[in-house]
Amino acid sequence: MAKKQQSFADKVKKLHRDESLVSVRVIKAYRSAKGTVKFFERFVKVPDVSKLDSIDITRS
């Protein structure tokens, strides 16, 4: 017999996601060697939105 296919919603429910973390995009501006302003962005997960000030991202 044919197996019933999963819907997209069923697949998403099946994933084990940590609901206690919040994904945020952190954008940091810095000056290059030429003196122009460049932006560095990174997505990070934090336990609480009030902890955003303590995030430290560096260029790598």
Rosetta blueprint (number, residue, H / E / L):
1 M L
2 A L
3 K L
4 K L
5 Q L
6 Q L
7 S L
8 F H
9 A H
10 D H
11 K H
12 V H
13 K H
14 K H
15 L L
16 H L
17 R L
18 D L
19 E L
20 S L
21 L L
22 V E
23 S E
24 V E
25 R E
26 V E
27 I E
28 K E
29 A E
30 Y E
31 R E
32 S L
33 A L
34 K L
35 G L
36 T L
37 V E
38 K E
39 F E
40 F E
41 E E
42 R E
43 F E
44 V E
45 K E
46 V E
47 P L
48 D L
49 V H
50 S H
51 K H
52 L H
53 D H
54 S H
55 I L
56 D L
57 I L
58 T L
59 R L
60 S L
